[in-house]
Amino acid sequence: MAKKLKIYFICGAGLGSSLACQMVTEDVLNRLGLEEDLEHEAISSSPGLRTDIIVSAENFKTQFEKYELDSAIKMVYLHNIVDEKEIEAKLVPVIKELSN
């Protein structure tokens, strides 16, 4: 059995939008039979994160570029963080790539 990937959902305060995105992603992954380890956090915490994937809104991209993040972390930027189709289209291929 493959190890669960750690996926962090990041927004400004680590409360509203990251949690909403995490909940929608959970629905998408459950539907697809994928079980991963999901967490949400504020962007200020991202430099210290030990994770496989970070999911965030596109408008945070420039902020992430200012941080020294582990180069192994895969970044997934979403235009609409609660769009199931976009989450499935952008995140699921990354999960499948890392799970192999």
Number of C-alpha atoms within 10 A of each C-alpha: 3 7 9 14 16 15 23 25 28 27 23 17 14 17 14 13 19 25 19 15 24 21 16 16 23 18 13 19 18 12 9 11 9 14 13 15 13 18 17 23 18 16 19 15 12 20 13 11 13 14 18 19 21 20 24 26 20 13 12 15 14 9 11 16 9 9 13 10 14 14 7 10 14 17 18 17 19 20 12 14 21 18 15 16 11 15 23 15 11 14 23 17 12 16 19 10 8 12 11 6
